[in-house]
C-alpha cells in the first residue's frame, strides 16, 4: 500500500510538472508571432529563458542541414528525463530525448502531441515575404486581423503543413534527408545535430555536446538505405555503361562488316588493277620498242635533213645571185620606161583636159537648147491661147450683129 501511495504521489507530481511545462510552452507560443525574420530558434530561446526562470535545467537543441533547413527545440529535464518541447509549433513528445533518437535511428518517427485548438499570429512583412506565402495565408488563414505598423496579420493554425507551404527550404531539406537514407520526414532532422546551447556556451562539436555525449546518431537503416541507393545508382550506371558498350559493340560490328565489304571490294579492285598493270606493262614494252624504232628513224631523218639543208643553202645562194641580177635588170627597165610613162601621162592629162572642155561645151549647149525649148513652148502656149480666145469671141459678135 505504501508503494502504491508513493507511486500515486510521484504520478501526481509528474503531471503537475508536465502541466507547468506545457503552460509555459503555450505562453511562449502565443507571445512569439510568426514572421519571415523570426525563427524557431527565437521561440526555443524564449522557452529556455522561461524554464530557466522557473528553476528547470534546459537546453536549446538546433538540428538539421545548414544548406537547406534547420530547426530548434527546447530540451528540459524533469523527473530524471529529458523532454522535448517545441515552442515554434507548440508540440511536445510522449518520450524522452534519447528514446526518440533511438526510435529515429531505427527508422521509426515518434509522433508529437499537437494542440489543434491554439492559433498563432502570422505577421507579413512586405519587404521580406514571398507572394506565394501571402496567397496561401489569404486562402488558409482563419481570419485576417487589423494591420500593425504597415504589416498584415493573419490568424492561422500553425502546423508542419502550414510551415511546409510557406517555407522555401522544405524541398531541399527533403532531398538532403533522402541523400542520407532517410524518408521524406522532417522529424529525422533530429539525428543531425548542429548546436546545443546550455545557457552559458554553444556547443557545436558532436563529441563534446551536452546531452548527446558523443553518442552514435547514425541510423543503420538509413545507412542500409543509402548503400542500397548507392548500389542501385551504380547498377543503373552499370546498365547504362552496358548499353553503351552494347551500342559500341554493335557499331564496331557494323563497322567490321563494312570494313570486310570494303576489303572484298578492295581485293576485287586489286585483282582488276593487277590485270591492268600486266596489260600496261605489255603496252609499255611495245611503246618502248616503238620509241626505239622512232629514235632510229628520227636519227636517219636528221641526217637526211642535214644533207637537204646543205643542198637548200647552195640553191638559196644561187637564187639570191639570180635575184640580184634580176633586180639590176628591172632597175634599168624601170629607168628606161619612166620617161615613156611621163610622156604618156602628159598626153593623158591633155586628153583629160580636152574631154572636160568638151563636156563643159556639151552641158552649155544642152542648157541653151533647154532655154530655147522653154521659150518656144511658152510662145506656143501663148499663141494657142490667143487663137482660142479669138475663136471663142467671133460667134458672139455675129449674134450681136444679127440682132
C-alpha positions in Angstrom: 0.0 0.0 0.0 2.9 2.3 0.8 4.4 1.6 -2.7 1.1 2.4 -4.4 0.8 5.6 -2.4 4.3 6.7 -3.3 3.6 5.8 -7.0 0.4 7.8 -6.9 2.2 10.8 -5.4 5.0 10.6 -7.9 2.5 10.3 -10.8 0.6 13.4 -9.4 3.9 15.3 -9.1 4.9 14.4 -12.7 1.5 15.5 -14.0 1.9 18.8 -12.2 5.4 19.3 -13.7 4.1 18.4 -17.1 1.3 20.9 -16.8 3.7 23.6 -15.8 6.0 22.9 -18.6 3.1 22.8 -21.1 1.7 26.0 -19.8 5.0 27.8 -20.2 5.3 26.5 -23.7 1.8 27.7 -24.5 2.6 31.2 -23.2 5.8 31.4 -25.3 4.0 30.0 -28.4 1.3 32.7 -28.1 3.8 35.5 -27.3 6.1 34.9 -30.3 4.3 35.6 -33.6 5.5 34.2 -36.9 7.4 36.4 -39.3 9.9 35.8 -42.0 12.7 37.4 -39.9 11.8 35.3 -36.9 12.8 31.6 -36.5 12.3 28.5 -34.4 15.5 29.5 -32.6 13.8 32.6 -31.2 10.9 30.6 -29.8 13.3 28.0 -28.4 15.4 30.6 -26.7 12.4 32.3 -25.2 11.1 29.0 -23.8 14.6 28.2 -22.5 14.5 31.5 -20.5 11.0 30.7 -19.2 12.1 27.3 -18.0 15.4 28.6 -16.5 13.5 31.3 -14.6 11.3 28.6 -13.1 14.3 26.6 -11.9 14.4 23.9 -14.6 17.5 22.7 -16.3 17.0 23.4 -20.0 19.0 23.4 -23.3 18.4 24.7 -26.8 18.9 22.0 -29.4 19.4 23.0 -33.1 19.5 20.3 -35.7 19.0 19.8 -39.5 21.1 20.9 -42.5 22.6 24.4 -42.7 22.4 24.3 -46.5 18.6 23.8 -46.6 16.7 23.8 -43.3 17.4 23.8 -39.6 15.1 23.7 -36.6 15.5 24.4 -32.8 13.6 22.9 -29.9 14.0 23.2 -26.1 15.1 20.3 -24.0 14.1 20.4 -20.4 14.9 18.0 -17.6 12.0 16.7 -15.4 11.6 13.6 -13.4 15.2 12.5 -14.4 14.2 12.5 -18.1 14.9 14.9 -21.0 11.7 16.1 -22.5 11.4 17.8 -25.9 9.3 20.9 -26.2 8.8 22.8 -29.4 7.6 26.4 -28.9 7.6 27.1 -32.6 4.9 24.5 -33.4 3.5 24.2 -29.8 4.5 20.5 -29.7 5.6 18.1 -27.1 6.8 14.5 -27.4 5.5 11.5 -25.4 9.0 10.1 -24.8 12.4 11.4 -23.7 15.1 12.7 -26.0 17.2 9.5 -26.0 14.1 7.3 -26.6 13.1 9.4 -29.6 16.6 9.4 -31.0 16.8 5.6 -30.7 13.4 5.3 -32.4 14.6 7.6 -35.2 17.8 5.6 -35.6 15.6 2.5 -36.1 13.6 4.3 -38.8 10.5 4.9 -36.6 9.5 8.5 -36.2 7.7 9.4 -32.9 4.5 11.4 -33.3 4.5 14.6 -31.3 1.4 15.8 -29.4 -0.1 18.9 -31.0 -2.6 21.4 -29.7 -5.1 21.7 -32.5 -7.1 24.4 -30.8 -4.4 27.0 -30.5 -3.9 29.6 -33.2 -0.9 31.7 -34.0 -0.4 35.2 -35.5 1.5 35.4 -38.8 2.9 38.9 -39.4 3.5 39.5 -43.1 6.4 41.9 -43.7 6.0 43.1 -47.3 9.8 43.7 -47.6 10.7 40.1 -46.9 7.6 37.9 -47.5 7.1 36.0 -50.8 3.9 36.5 -52.7 3.3 32.7 -52.7 3.1 32.8 -48.8 0.7 35.7 -48.8 -1.5 33.9 -51.3 -1.5 30.8 -49.1 -2.3 32.8 -46.0 -5.3 34.5 -47.6 -6.6 31.1 -48.7 -6.0 29.1 -45.5 -5.9 31.5 -42.5 -8.8 31.6 -40.1 -9.0 35.3 -40.5 -7.1 38.5 -41.2 -6.6 40.8 -38.3 -6.1 44.6 -38.4 -2.6 45.5 -39.8 0.1 46.8 -37.4 2.9 49.2 -38.5 2.1 48.6 -42.1 2.2 44.8 -41.8 -0.7 42.5 -42.5 -1.6 40.0 -39.8 -3.3 36.6 -40.2 -4.6 34.2 -37.5 -3.6 30.7 -38.6 -3.4 27.1 -37.3 0.4 26.8 -37.3 1.3 23.2 -38.2 4.0 21.4 -40.1 1.8 21.5 -43.2 1.4 25.3 -42.8 5.2 25.6 -42.4 5.8 23.5 -45.5 3.5 25.7 -47.5 5.3 28.9 -46.5 9.0 27.9 -46.0 11.3 27.9 -49.1 13.7 25.2 -47.7 11.3 22.3 -47.4 12.1 20.5 -50.7 15.9 20.9 -50.4 15.6 19.5 -46.9 13.7 16.5 -48.1 16.4 15.9 -50.8 19.1 16.1 -48.1 17.2 13.6 -46.0 16.9 11.2 -49.0 20.6 11.6 -49.8 21.3 10.3 -46.3 18.9 7.4 -46.5 16.0 8.8 -44.5 12.4 9.1 -45.6 10.9 12.4 -46.5 10.0 13.2 -42.9 11.4 16.3 -41.1 11.5 14.6 -37.8 14.6 12.7 -38.9 16.4 16.0 -39.0 16.8 15.5 -35.2 19.5 12.9 -36.0 21.7 15.6 -37.4 22.7 18.0 -34.6 24.2 21.4 -35.3 24.4 23.1 -31.9 23.4 22.7 -28.3 23.2 25.8 -26.0 23.4 25.1 -22.3 22.8 28.6 -21.1 26.4 29.6 -20.9 28.0 28.3 -24.1 27.1 27.0 -27.5 28.5 23.6 -28.3 29.0 22.5 -32.0 31.3 19.6 -31.6 29.3 16.4 -31.5 31.8 14.7 -29.3 31.5 17.3 -26.6 27.9 18.3 -26.9 25.9 18.2 -23.7 23.0 15.6 -23.5 24.4 13.7 -26.6 27.8 12.9 -25.1 29.3 11.7 -28.4 26.7 9.0 -28.8 26.2 7.5 -32.2 23.3 9.1 -34.1 23.8 7.1 -37.2 20.9 5.1 -38.4 21.7 1.5 -39.6 18.5 1.6 -41.6 19.4 4.9 -43.2 22.9 3.6 -43.9 21.4 0.5 -45.5 19.1 2.6 -47.5 21.9 4.9 -48.6 24.0 1.9 -49.5 21.1 0.4 -51.4 20.5 3.6 -53.2 24.2 3.8 -54.0 24.2 0.3 -55.3 21.1 1.0 -57.3 22.7 4.0 -58.8 25.8 2.0 -59.5 23.6 -0.7 -61.0 21.8 1.8 -63.2 25.1 3.3 -64.2 26.5 -0.1 -65.0 23.4 -0.8 -67.0 23.9 2.4 -68.9 27.5 1.5 -69.4 26.5 -1.9 -70.6 24.0 -0.3 -73.0 26.7 2.0 -74.2 29.1 -1.0 -74.5 26.5 -2.9 -76.5 25.9 0.0 -78.7 29.7 0.3 -79.2 29.9 -3.4 -79.9 27.1 -3.2 -82.4 28.6 -0.1 -84.0 32.0 -1.9 -84.2 30.4 -5.0 -85.7 28.7 -2.8 -88.3 32.0 -1.1 -89.0 33.7 -4.5 -89.1 31.1 -5.8 -91.6 31.5 -2.6 -93.6 35.3 -3.0 -93.5 35.0 -6.6 -94.7 32.8 -5.5 -97.5 35.3 -2.7 -98.4 38.1 -5.3 -98.1 36.3 -7.6 -100.5 35.8 -4.7 -102.9 39.4 -3.7 -102.5 40.5 -7.3 -103.3 38.4 -7.3 -106.4 39.8 -3.9 -107.4 43.3 -5.1 -106.7 42.9 -8.1 -109.0 41.4 -5.8 -111.7 44.2 -3.3 -111.2 46.8 -6.2 -111.4 45.4 -7.3 -114.7 45.5 -3.7 -115.9 49.1 -3.4 -114.7 50.1 -6.5 -116.7 48.4 -5.0 -119.8 50.0 -1.7 -119.1 53.4 -3.3 -118.8 52.9 -5.1 -122.1 51.8 -1.9 -123.7 54.8 -0.1 -122.1 57.2 -2.7 -123.6 55.5 -2.2 -127.0 55.8 1.6 -126.6 59.4 1.2 -125.6 60.2 -0.8 -128.8 58.3 1.7 -130.9 60.2 4.5 -129.2 63.5 2.9 -130.0 62.5 2.5 -133.7 61.2 6.0 -133.7 64.5 7.3 -132.3 66.4 5.4 -135.1 64.1 6.8 -137.7 64.4 10.3 -136.2 68.2 10.0 -136.4 68.0 8.9 -140.1 65.7 11.8 -140.8 68.0 14.3 -139.0 70.9 13.0 -141.2 68.8 13.3 -144.3 67.6 16.8 -143.2 71.3 17.9 -142.8 72.1 16.9 -146.4 68.9 18.5 -147.7 69.8 21.7 -145.7 73.2 21.9 -147.4 71.6 21.5 -150.8 69.0 24.1 -149.9 71.7 26.5 -148.8 73.5 26.1 -152.1 70.3 26.6 -154.1 69.4 29.6 -152.0 72.7 31.2 -152.7 72.3 30.6 -156.4 68.8 32.1 -156.3 70.0 35.1 -154.3 72.6 35.7 -157.1 69.9 35.4 -159.8 67.6 37.7 -157.8 70.3 40.3 -157.6 70.8 40.1 -161.4 67.0 40.4 -161.9 66.9 43.4 -159.6 69.6 45.1 -161.6 67.8 44.4 -164.9 64.5 45.6 -163.6 66.1 48.8 -162.4 67.4 49.5 -165.9 63.9 48.7 -167.4 62.2 50.9 -164.9 64.5 53.8 -165.6 64.1 53.4 -169.4 60.3 53.2 -169.2 59.9 56.0 -166.7 60.4 58.6 -169.5 57.8 56.9 -171.7 55.5 56.8 -168.8 56.0 60.5 -168.2 55.2 61.3 -171.9 52.1 59.1 -171.7 51.0 60.8 -168.6 51.3 64.2 -170.2 49.2 63.1 -173.1 46.7 61.6 -170.8 46.4 64.8 -168.8 45.9 66.7 -172.1 43.3 64.3 -173.2 41.5 64.6 -169.9 41.5 68.4 -170.2 40.1 68.2 -173.7 37.4 65.8 -172.6 36.5 68.1 -169.6 36.2 71.1 -172.1 34.1 69.1 -174.4 31.8 68.0 -171.6 31.5 71.7 -170.5 30.6 72.7 -174.1 28.1 69.9 -174.2 26.5 71.0 -171.0 26.3 74.6 -172.2 24.7 73.5 -175.4 22.2 71.5 -173.6 21.4 74.4 -171.3 20.9 76.7 -174.4 18.7 74.1 -176.1 16.6 73.7 -172.9 16.2 77.5 -172.6 15.2 77.8 -176.3 12.7 74.9 -175.9 11.2 76.5 -172.8 10.9 79.8 -174.6 9.3 78.1 -177.6 6.9 76.2 -175.5 5.8 79.4 -173.7 5.4 81.2 -177.1 3.5 78.3 -178.5 1.1 78.3 -175.5 0.5 81.9 -175.7 -0.2 81.7 -179.4 -2.6 78.8 -178.8 -4.4 80.7 -176.1 -4.7 83.7 -178.3 -6.1 81.7 -181.1 -8.5 80.1 -178.7 -9.7 83.3 -177.4 -10.2 84.8 -180.9 -12.2 81.8 -181.9 -14.4 82.0 -178.9 -15.1 85.7 -179.4 -16.2 85.7 -183.1 -19.6 83.9 -182.8 -20.8 86.2 -180.1 -20.1 89.2 -182.3 -22.1 87.6 -185.1 -25.1 87.1 -182.9 -25.0 90.7 -181.8 -24.9 92.0 -185.4 -27.9 89.8 -186.3 -29.9 91.4 -183.6 
